[in-house]
Amino acid sequence: MKKMKIFRNNVVFIISVLISVLVIMYGFFYNDTLNLVSGIVMNWVSLNFGWLYVLFVAFLCFFLLWLSLSKYGNIKLGDENSKPEYSNFSWYSMLFCGGTGIGLVFWSIAEPLSHYVSPPDPIFPGSLEAANFSIRTCFLHWGITQWVCFAIVGLGLAYFQFRKNKRGQISDLLTPLVGEKAVNGIFGKIVDVFSVVVSFAGVATSLGLGVSQISGGLNFLWEIPNQKETWFIIIFVITCIFLASAISGVNKGIKILSKINTYLAFILLFLGFIIGPTSMIFSNLVNGIGQHLQNFVGDVFMIDPFGDNSWIMNWRVFYFAWFIAWTPFVGMFIARISKGRTIREFIIGVVIVPTVFTIVWLSVFGTIALSISGTWSINELRDIVALPETAVFIIFSKYPLTKIMSFLVIMLLAIFFITSADSATYSLSLMTSEGNPNPPIYKKVIWAVIEAGLAYVLLSVGSIKPLQTISIAASLPFLFIMMAMCPALLKELKKECKSEIENKKKF
C-alpha cells in the first residue's frame, strides 16, 4: 500500500523523466531524423494553428489589462495579512533573470538587423520603413506579448496555491472547470505531464541558444573552437554551477545570482549608452514607442491568409510558441516568489516593468546595430545575422571597448544560463513533486542532467533550427491548457467576490 502511494505521488515525475530520456536518446542516435521530424511538426503546427497562437496572445494582452483595472485587482495572492517575501528590486531581478534573460541578450543585436535586411513584404530591405518596423517588432516580441504568457500562468498558480491552498500544480488551475475529482485523477496527471514535457523542451531551447552564443563569443575573442567539445565543456561547467545554486534554494542561489546579473545588465546597458550614438538612441526610443503604440493592434493580429506567411511563422508564431513553452516553469517560479502581492501589483510587476526595461534595452542595442548598418552591404548583413550567435560580437567590434563589451555579454549569458536553468530545475522538481515547495534534491539533480543533455543533443543536431522547431512542436498541447486557465481563473474570482458580498450582507 505504501509503495503504491509513493508511485501515485511520483507518477508525473516517472512518466516525464521517461519521455525526456527517450527524446534525448532518440536525438543522440538518430539526430538527422529528429531534425527532420521536428521540422515537419513545426510546419504543421505553424500552418494549422498559427492563427490560434496570434489570437490567444492578443487576447491575453487585453484580458490581463482588464483584470488589473477591475475590482479583482485588489485581491491578494495569499491571505489578507500576508506580505511580500522579497523586496521589489529582488523580485524584479528574479523575474527578469528567471524569465527572458538569455533570449533577450542573444537576439538584441541579431533580430533588429534581421528584420532590417529581411522584412516581410511589401517592406523594402534596408529602407527607413524597414528600420522602424525592425524596432517596433522587437518591442512587440520581447515586451508585453512575452510577459502576458508568463503572467497568466504565474497569476493562476499564485492565486490557487496561496489564496485557495491548492498544491501549486498546473492541473489545479482547471479545478473550477472540471472539478476536484478530475484534477486529482488521470486527467490531472496528463495535464501535469504535458506541462513538464513542454517546460523541459522550452528551457532546453533557451539554454542551447545561450551555449551557442557563449561558444561563438569565445571563438570570436580568443579563437576557441566553436564545436561540440566546447559546447560540452560549457554545458558541463555551467550545469555544475546552477545545480549547486538550485540545491541551495531560492533564497540563496537564485536571489544572489539574479542580483549580480541585474547589476551586470545595467553596466552593459550604460556602456551601450556611452559608446553608442546616444542622441540617436534616445530618438529611436521615443520614435519606437510611438510606432509600437500606433501599430500595436495591427502588429499583434498580423497574419496574411492570402499571401506568404513565412516571415510571420518563422518569427512571430515561433516566439509566441516559444513563450508558451516557457510558461509552465516560468509561471511556477514567478508564483513562488510573488506571495503577498495583489493581483494588480502582480500584473504591473510581471508585465509592465519588464516590458519597460526591455524597450530601453532594445532601443540601445537595436540602435547600436542599425546605426552602423551602412558599413556592410545588405548581403553582408544577411551573412552576419545568419549566425546570430556571433552577430553581437561582430557589431561590437566596430565600437570602442570591444573586449569589455563582449566579455560582459559572455558573463551575462553564463549567469542568465545559470539563473534560467536554476529556476527551471526548481520548477520542474516542484511540478513533479505534487507541488511540494521543497522538492527532494535527487529530483533537482535528475532534471539538471536532463536539461543539460537535451540542450547538448539539440545543439549537436544542427545548432539553432532544431532548438526552434522542437519548442514550437512541444508548445501546442499546452496552448489549449492555457486557454482553459482564463475562464477557470475568472470563474473562481467571481465566486470569491460573490462570497465576500454575501458575507458583508450578513453582518
Secondary structure, DSSP 4 states (H G I P E B T S, - for coil): -HHHHHHHHTHHHHHHHHHHHHHHHHHHHSHHHHHHHHHHHHHHHHHHHHHHHHHHHHHHHHHHHHHHHSGGGG-BSS-TT---SS-HHHHHHHHHHHHTHHHHHHHHHHHHHHHHHSPPTTSPTTSHHHHHHHHHHHHHHHTHHHHHHHHHHHHHHHIIIIIS-----GGGGGHHHH-HHHHHSHHHHHHHHHHHHHHHHHHHHHHHHHHHHHHHHHHHHH----SHHHHHHHHHHHHHHHHHHHHH-IIIIIHHHHHHHHHHHHHHHHHHHHHS-HHHHHHHHHHHHHHHHHTHHHHHT---SSS--HHIIIIIIHHHHHHHHHHHHHHHHHHHT-TT-BHHHHHIIIIIHHHHHHHHHHHHHHHHHHHTGGGS-HHHHHHHHTSHHHHHHHHHTTSSSHHHHHHHHHHHHHHHHHHHHHHHHHHHHHHTTTT-SS--HHHHHHHHHHHHHHHHHHHHHHTHHHHHHHHHHHHHHHHHHHHHHHHHHHHHHHHHHHHHHHHHHH-
